Amino acid sequence: MARDESAIGAIGVITLATRGQAGCGEVRIRIRGGSETFIAWSDAPLPIGTTVLVTDSRGRRTVDVMEWTDPLGEAPTIPRSTEVPRSGE
């Protein structure tokens, strides 16, 4: 399984909640001039709409993520979502 090095460091939004070590979710990230969906694993459960940072690639469109607070307010959002804007957005 080839790692997707270009995904590491990307900012994304959780589109299907993760359950921490109990199960994966889904994340949409900005990558290659557009956005793509990946399977997402996290240490702690993350709800839909959480802004995340991709910390590693497991290969086959699967990544590790962690919650991310964007200090510049440039993180992506999900159109028509119930996400509550955070400071800087």
KAVENHU-V147779 format. One record per residue. RES is the residue in one small letter. PSI is psi in degrees with one decimal (none if undefined). Layout:
RES;PSI / RES;PSI
This chain:
m;120.1 / a;132.6 / r;146.2 / d;85.1 / e;-29.3 / s;-17.1 / a;-26.4 / i;128.0 / g;-6.5 / a;151.0 / i;140.2 / g;-176.4 / v;132.3 / i;125.0 / t;-16.1 / l;119.8 / a;140.7 / t;160.3 / r;29.8 / g;-139.8 / q;-12.7 / a;-13.1 / g;157.5 / c;170.0 / g;-149.2 / e;143.8 / v;141.6 / r;123.6 / i;156.4 / r;122.7 / i;145.7 / r;40.5 / g;10.1 / g;-148.9 / s;144.9 / e;156.0 / t;136.2 / f;155.1 / i;136.2 / a;133.0 / w;143.0 / s;157.0 / d;-37.4 / a;153.6 / p;139.1 / l;126.2 / p;164.1 / i;138.8 / g;-6.5 / t;131.2 / t;132.6 / v;161.4 / l;132.3 / v;120.4 / t;-19.3 / d;160.3 / s;131.4 / r;-1.2 / g;169.5 / r;48.1 / r;35.7 / t;129.9 / v;159.7 / d;138.0 / v;160.2 / m;151.9 / e;142.9 / w;127.4 / t;114.8 / d;110.6 / p;-19.7 / l;-7.4 / g;27.6 / e;6.4 / a;150.1 / p;160.1 / t;167.3 / i;117.0 / p;140.9 / r;23.2 / s;170.3 / t;15.4 / e;136.1 / v;121.7 / p;140.3 / r;166.8 / s;142.4 / g;-4.5 / e;none
